Amino acid sequence: MNDLARIPLEDLKVGMFVEAVESTETQCPIKQAGIVRSEAILMALHQYGVRFVLVKPTDHRFTSPEPAGSHEIKAEAETPDHPSPQAPLTARVGKVLDMAKYAENQLKHVCMRIETVGPKDFEVLSHIASDLNAILTEDPVATMMLVRLHDAQPKVYDHSINTALLCGMFAHDMGFEEAICHDLLMAGLLHDVGLSIMPKRILEKQDNLTQQESKILKGHVEVVNEILMAQYPDLSEIALSAIRHHHERMNGSGYPKGLADEDISFWGKILGIVDAYESMTSSRYHAKRMTNNEALAELFKHSGTQFDKALVAMFANFVGAYPAGSCVLCNKQLHNYLGLVTQPNPVFALKPQLVVFYDVDTSRSIPTEHWDLRFEQDTFIEKAVNCEEYTGAIDAFQLLNRLSA
């Protein structure tokens, strides 16, 4: 290791290749050699007490990072079990949906028997998390599409499934290794299982909760922590700390411990942002669901006070202006249409590909048209909307089948 340079963490930059880290904590999860792909990795290294890293300045990898997950995407694309990104959109989303339904059934099994399930039950969820991790790496567009459709017509366990998928995709986007992405998927799947033993009258209450009811409900975080530590000792510290801290807030106003700033685990900050975003964009709660842009605006409004400011910015960059599955109001030559985003544009965020399916000015469905806004003249997106506001109650998956025809 004589050819390695030992540099302080503050000198480490995105794009550098790290051979080893020197941490004051034995549980630092980032130990593998690799490229620093994002500021998030630097933040995680700092929280785990890393003060120095070993780099090889002469290595070509030092300044030439490859896209995160590029090798994994290429390898998995050759596997028949995974749908090709060129397959019809319905088939691609259907593949993710099948896995999500399997995850939902197992999660339901765990929640209904939460006080008696054992390590084997949780291990099944771990294998499911690995499968979800593989498919969201291969086809993030179809995965995001499923999340958005789930939010339009949610079921009981969709929040946990969506939160897990978003955590996994966000972790991949930040450049974390597969094991960490898997751990955050597990945290998303399990973060609310403590609610399963909360009183049903509180969970289903539509009026404001009393102070006592709110105190009882907030106890679900400590309940799930105790259950997981007792019944699933193999769950990683990353997943556990994310679950413990996802309701803590930067200014100390969260729960259960009222932790603030750096006392909140890095993983808890990530899960807290994803959990809040997914809740705001879902219709499963009694308030009207927000569009992607409205939810991001809310996160930015509370960044620095409730949520980590740097992570909010990274999450907004990951989600983008119009993620796959977003319903948008389009204006073409002064005529208004609804469209569903089928392919975001990573370079020109305001010009995604979409399928137009509804004429707003005449209030009727129209034969679907595929638009690529890079090439459409006199056409632009006015705003993201919830399409049920224009079309009434819809079956989101029937809509997808129609758009893919």
Phi, psi and omega per residue, in radians:
M1 nan 0.305 -3.108
N2 -1.181 -0.417 -3.111
D3 -1.533 0.106 3.131
L4 -1.607 2.579 3.070
A5 -1.802 2.310 3.101
R6 -1.688 2.007 -3.087
I7 -2.181 2.632 3.082
P8 -1.188 2.676 -3.077
L9 -0.995 -0.633 -3.092
E10 -1.151 -0.263 3.089
D11 -1.616 -0.112 -3.141
L12 -1.354 2.348 -3.092
K13 -2.151 2.743 3.029
V14 -1.032 2.319 -3.124
G15 1.829 -0.287 3.125
M16 -1.363 2.699 3.100
F17 -1.834 2.130 -3.111
V18 -1.753 2.248 3.086
E19 -1.523 -0.609 -3.116
A20 -2.812 2.748 3.091
V21 -2.097 2.646 3.050
E22 -1.978 1.871 -3.055
S23 -1.982 2.565 3.054
T24 -1.425 -0.128 3.137
E25 -1.995 2.319 -3.112
T26 -1.252 -0.347 -3.069
Q27 -1.656 0.268 3.117
C28 -1.038 2.080 -3.044
P29 -1.418 -0.223 -3.077
I30 -1.718 1.507 -3.065
K31 -2.061 -0.310 -3.101
Q32 -1.314 2.542 3.047
A33 -1.149 2.496 3.120
G34 3.012 3.066 -3.127
I35 -1.397 2.428 2.993
V36 -1.381 1.859 -2.996
R37 -1.641 -0.214 -3.106
S38 -2.803 2.890 3.062
E39 -1.098 -0.469 -3.128
A40 -1.076 -0.660 3.118
I41 -1.141 -0.687 3.083
L42 -1.090 -0.701 3.116
M43 -1.108 -0.730 3.137
A44 -1.147 -0.742 3.113
L45 -1.049 -0.706 3.128
H46 -1.102 -0.772 -3.090
Q47 -1.158 -0.502 3.137
Y48 -1.547 0.292 3.002
G49 1.341 0.322 3.099
V50 -1.287 2.200 3.135
R51 -1.956 -0.536 -3.140
F52 -2.364 2.634 3.059
V53 -2.313 2.720 3.100
L54 -1.848 2.172 -3.128
V55 -2.230 2.786 3.107
K56 -2.013 1.658 -3.033
P57 -1.044 -0.470 -3.088
T58 -1.482 -0.169 -3.114
D59 -1.246 2.342 -3.130
H60 -1.074 -0.371 -3.122
R61 -1.307 -0.213 -3.031
F62 -1.064 -0.622 -3.080
T63 -2.199 0.142 -3.081
S64 -2.203 1.218 -3.121
P65 -1.175 2.510 3.011
E66 -1.594 2.767 3.110
P67 -0.981 2.442 -3.107
A68 -0.993 2.261 3.049
G69 1.328 0.214 -3.038
S70 -1.085 -0.706 3.140
H71 -1.150 -0.733 -3.117
E72 -1.124 -0.728 -3.128
I73 -1.075 -0.770 -3.097
K74 -1.132 -0.729 -3.099
A75 -1.197 -0.756 -3.073
E76 -1.265 -0.448 -3.140
A77 -1.144 -0.363 3.140
E78 -1.531 -0.061 -3.109
T79 -1.544 2.180 -3.081
P80 -1.046 -0.447 -3.074
D81 -1.204 -0.279 -3.101
H82 -1.865 2.392 -3.105
P83 -1.225 2.449 3.068
S84 -1.211 2.458 3.069
P85 -1.026 -0.280 3.102
Q86 -1.507 -0.142 3.116
A87 -1.169 2.793 3.099
P88 -0.962 2.539 -3.068
L89 -1.020 -0.678 3.129
T90 -1.035 -0.753 -3.133
A91 -1.150 -0.680 -3.125
R92 -1.186 -0.791 3.097
V93 -1.168 -0.640 3.125
G94 -1.059 -0.627 3.112
K95 -1.120 -0.772 3.102
V96 -1.169 -0.672 3.139
L97 -1.081 -0.714 3.116
D98 -1.039 -0.757 3.114
M99 -1.166 -0.684 -3.141
A100 -1.124 -0.682 3.114
K101 -1.134 -0.710 3.102
Y102 -1.101 -0.746 3.098
A103 -1.101 -0.697 3.133
E104 -1.086 -0.752 -3.141
N105 -1.109 -0.740 3.135
Q106 -1.217 -0.666 3.116
L107 -1.129 -0.689 3.081
K108 -1.075 -0.741 3.103
H109 -1.038 -0.770 -3.131
V110 -1.149 -0.785 -3.073
C111 -1.174 -0.660 -3.112
M112 -1.264 -0.343 -3.125
R113 -2.209 0.603 -2.926
I114 -1.017 -0.529 -3.080
E115 -1.523 -0.082 -3.124
T116 -2.186 -0.218 -3.134
V117 -1.159 2.697 -3.101
G118 -2.126 -3.009 -3.088
P119 -0.965 -0.605 -3.108
K120 -1.103 -0.663 3.120
D121 -1.126 -0.724 3.128
F122 -1.236 -0.542 3.105
E123 -1.127 -0.605 3.063
V124 -1.060 -0.750 3.083
L125 -1.093 -0.621 3.110
S126 -1.108 -0.727 3.089
H127 -1.139 -0.672 3.092
I128 -1.104 -0.727 3.106
A129 -1.048 -0.658 3.094
S130 -1.122 -0.726 3.114
D131 -1.136 -0.763 3.108
L132 -1.108 -0.678 3.116
N133 -1.052 -0.702 -3.131
A134 -1.164 -0.788 -3.039
I135 -1.332 -0.576 3.107
L136 -1.250 -0.449 3.049
T137 -1.225 -0.722 -3.104
E138 -1.288 -0.731 -3.016
D139 -2.378 1.258 -3.129
P140 -1.124 -0.468 -3.140
V141 -1.144 -0.860 3.120
A142 -1.122 -0.621 3.124
T143 -1.137 -0.802 3.113
M144 -1.130 -0.644 3.097
M145 -1.029 -0.753 3.135
L146 -1.099 -0.745 3.124
V147 -1.014 -0.797 -3.115
R148 -1.150 -0.668 3.124
L149 -1.236 -0.649 3.037
H150 -1.018 -0.723 -3.095
D151 -1.151 -0.499 3.131
A152 -1.259 -0.648 -3.131
Q153 -2.421 1.310 -2.996
P154 -1.336 2.719 2.973
K155 -2.041 -3.136 -2.945
V156 -0.977 -0.803 -3.003
Y157 -1.743 0.100 -3.095
D158 -1.103 -0.574 -3.135
H159 -1.039 -0.799 3.139
S160 -1.158 -0.703 3.120
I161 -1.116 -0.837 -3.139
N162 -1.082 -0.757 -3.141
T163 -1.078 -0.724 3.112
A164 -1.085 -0.824 -3.122
L165 -1.098 -0.746 3.122
L166 -1.146 -0.693 3.085
C167 -1.055 -0.798 -3.139
G168 -1.091 -0.800 3.141
M169 -1.150 -0.701 3.118
F170 -1.116 -0.745 3.118
A171 -1.089 -0.743 3.076
H172 -1.075 -0.758 -3.121
D173 -1.079 -0.576 3.123
M174 -1.405 -0.121 3.051
G175 1.595 0.249 3.139
F176 -1.299 2.661 -3.116
E177 -1.205 2.876 -3.007
E178 -0.996 -0.698 -3.087
A179 -1.085 -0.693 3.137
I180 -1.233 -0.701 3.077
C181 -1.034 -0.731 3.104
H182 -1.078 -0.759 -3.121
D183 -1.100 -0.676 3.124
L184 -1.255 -0.568 3.000
L185 -1.060 -0.792 3.115
M186 -1.081 -0.708 3.111
A187 -1.069 -0.729 3.108
G188 -1.110 -0.723 3.138
L189 -1.133 -0.652 -2.959
L190 -1.772 -0.109 -2.935
H191 -1.115 -0.413 -3.089
D192 -1.967 0.197 -3.080
V193 -1.131 -0.371 3.091
G194 -1.134 -0.368 3.112
L195 -1.155 -0.362 -3.063
S196 -1.169 -0.306 3.100
I197 -1.948 0.222 3.015
M198 -1.401 2.651 3.135
P199 -1.015 2.294 -3.087
K200 -1.086 -0.584 -3.120
R201 -1.099 -0.528 3.122
I202 -1.375 -0.761 -3.121
L203 -1.085 -0.596 -3.047
E204 -1.735 0.047 -3.111
K205 -1.221 2.278 -3.104
Q206 -1.636 -0.386 3.077
D207 -1.426 2.995 3.085
N208 -1.069 2.458 3.122
L209 -1.296 2.568 3.008
T210 -1.256 2.936 3.132
Q211 -1.049 -0.702 3.139
Q212 -1.196 -0.722 3.117
E213 -1.120 -0.706 3.114
S214 -1.098 -0.693 3.117
K215 -1.112 -0.725 3.116
I216 -1.110 -0.790 -3.107
L217 -1.122 -0.690 -3.141
K218 -1.142 -0.316 3.121
G219 -1.216 -0.160 -3.086
H220 -1.122 -0.448 -3.132
V221 -1.176 -0.813 -3.138
E222 -1.244 -0.552 3.094
V223 -1.081 -0.869 -3.106
V224 -1.155 -0.603 3.109
N225 -1.092 -0.782 3.131
E226 -1.131 -0.725 -3.129
I227 -1.116 -0.815 -3.084
L228 -1.171 -0.701 3.128
M229 -1.125 -0.616 -3.105
A230 -1.414 -0.666 -2.966
Q231 -1.869 -0.209 3.116
Y232 -2.471 1.209 -3.076
P233 -1.110 -0.282 -3.128
D234 -1.473 -0.087 3.110
L235 -1.105 2.356 -3.031
S236 -1.165 2.739 3.091
E237 -1.151 -0.518 3.081
I238 -1.060 -0.885 -3.131
A239 -1.109 -0.779 -3.124
L240 -1.088 -0.804 -3.111
S241 -1.168 -0.590 3.081
A242 -1.102 -0.775 -3.129
I243 -1.171 -0.765 -3.121
R244 -1.044 -0.655 -2.909
H245 -1.907 0.087 -2.986
H246 -1.266 -0.210 3.046
H247 -1.829 0.065 3.026
E248 -1.337 2.685 -3.092
R249 -2.253 2.645 -2.991
M250 -0.999 -0.569 -3.119
N251 -1.592 0.136 3.109
G252 1.481 0.144 -3.075
S253 -1.550 -0.011 -3.090
G254 -1.507 -2.885 -3.121
Y255 -2.542 2.832 0.198
P256 -1.563 -0.242 -3.010
K257 -1.812 -0.177 -3.072
G258 1.200 0.571 3.140
L259 -1.238 2.772 -3.124
A260 -2.412 2.667 2.959
D261 0.850 -2.109 -3.032
E262 -1.316 -0.143 3.044
D263 -1.304 -0.298 3.067
I264 -1.484 2.314 -3.120
S265 -1.124 2.603 3.116
F266 -0.986 -0.698 -3.100
W267 -1.247 -0.592 3.060
G268 -1.142 -0.625 3.090
K269 -1.121 -0.717 3.124
I270 -1.117 -0.886 -3.111
L271 -1.112 -0.616 3.121
G272 -1.077 -0.731 3.116
I273 -1.167 -0.823 -3.103
V274 -1.129 -0.759 3.141
D275 -1.060 -0.770 -3.140
A276 -1.151 -0.780 3.140
Y277 -1.068 -0.813 -3.101
E278 -1.127 -0.660 3.115
S279 -1.136 -0.739 -3.101
M280 -1.184 -0.566 -3.069
T281 -1.612 0.083 -3.095
S282 -1.858 2.556 3.105
S283 -1.580 0.139 -3.100
R284 -1.299 -0.362 3.090
Y285 -1.616 2.880 -2.933
H286 -1.278 -0.445 3.075
A287 -1.278 2.696 3.089
K288 -1.060 2.343 -3.113
R289 -1.244 2.586 -3.129
M290 -1.584 2.728 2.954
T291 -1.318 2.945 3.094
N292 -0.945 -0.822 -3.074
N293 -1.171 -0.642 3.115
E294 -1.164 -0.716 3.136
A295 -1.171 -0.716 3.096
L296 -1.102 -0.702 3.106
A297 -1.060 -0.660 3.119
E298 -1.171 -0.708 3.086
L299 -1.095 -0.758 3.120
F300 -1.135 -0.646 3.123
K301 -1.015 -0.631 -3.078
H302 -1.853 0.193 3.112
S303 -1.257 2.415 -3.085
G304 1.608 -0.500 3.096
T305 -1.794 -0.918 3.090
Q306 -1.729 -0.715 -3.031
F307 -2.066 2.649 3.125
D308 -1.104 2.171 -3.013
K309 -1.087 -0.779 -3.109
A310 -1.156 -0.708 -3.127
L311 -1.216 -0.601 3.070
V312 -1.076 -0.769 3.127
A313 -1.090 -0.715 3.114
M314 -1.143 -0.711 -3.132
F315 -1.144 -0.729 3.113
A316 -1.091 -0.697 3.104
N317 -1.145 -0.648 3.112
F318 -1.160 -0.854 -3.084
V319 -1.204 -0.763 -3.141
G320 1.453 3.045 -3.091
A321 -1.206 -0.744 -3.081
Y322 -2.358 1.444 3.127
P323 -1.160 2.789 3.101
A324 -0.936 2.382 -3.117
G325 1.635 -0.143 3.113
S326 -1.223 2.411 3.009
C327 -1.621 2.295 -3.063
V328 -2.261 2.589 3.034
L329 -1.645 2.066 -3.070
C330 -1.924 2.584 3.057
N331 -2.054 2.077 3.082
K332 -2.172 1.969 -3.136
Q333 0.890 0.843 3.064
L334 1.187 0.296 3.066
H335 -2.033 2.454 -3.014
N336 -1.785 2.350 -3.134
Y337 -2.371 2.757 2.933
L338 -1.762 2.443 3.077
G339 -2.433 2.770 3.100
L340 -1.970 2.186 -3.130
V341 -1.218 2.165 3.137
T342 -1.886 -0.310 3.130
Q343 -2.697 1.884 3.092
P344 -1.115 2.784 3.093
N345 -1.902 1.875 -3.063
P346 -1.210 -0.325 -3.119
V347 -1.687 -0.883 3.112
F348 -1.961 1.547 -2.970
A349 -1.047 -0.460 -3.096
L350 -1.541 0.071 -3.109
K351 -2.243 1.110 3.115
P352 -1.381 3.085 2.954
Q353 -1.615 2.522 -3.115
L354 -2.669 2.922 3.054
V355 -2.018 2.142 -3.140
V356 -1.595 2.344 -3.015
F357 -2.420 -0.072 -3.018
Y358 -2.566 2.313 3.070
D359 -1.632 1.898 -3.070
V360 -1.207 -0.659 -3.057
D361 -1.180 -0.526 3.111
T362 -1.828 -0.045 3.113
S363 0.983 0.867 3.106
R364 -2.615 2.692 3.073
S365 -1.211 2.627 3.121
I366 -2.289 2.792 3.029
P367 -0.985 2.389 -3.044
T368 -1.147 2.523 3.068
E369 -2.291 2.400 3.103
H370 -1.639 2.143 3.140
W371 -2.064 2.394 2.934
D372 -1.972 1.883 -2.975
L373 -1.170 -0.181 3.029
R374 -1.152 -0.469 -3.010
F375 -2.055 -0.014 -3.138
E376 -1.486 2.211 3.138
Q377 -1.411 2.479 3.065
D378 0.919 0.678 -3.101
T379 -2.296 2.344 3.115
F380 -2.690 2.799 3.072
I381 -1.536 2.194 3.079
E382 -1.371 -0.797 -3.133
K383 -2.992 2.838 2.970
A384 -1.396 2.511 -3.113
V385 -2.430 2.932 2.912
N386 -1.661 2.001 -2.952
C387 -1.112 -0.395 3.123
E388 -1.146 -0.328 3.089
E389 -1.189 -0.398 -3.126
Y390 -1.835 -0.638 -3.007
T391 -1.808 -0.056 -3.063
G392 1.376 -2.847 3.138
A393 -1.100 2.297 3.140
I394 -2.273 2.702 2.941
D395 -1.659 1.864 -2.996
A396 -1.020 -0.648 -3.074
F397 -1.387 -0.507 2.987
Q398 -1.134 -0.665 3.085
L399 -1.067 -0.767 3.123
L400 -1.073 -0.755 3.102
N401 -1.035 -0.708 3.136
R402 -1.161 -0.734 -3.098
L403 -1.202 -0.442 -3.098
S404 -1.566 -0.095 -3.066
A405 -1.186 nan nan
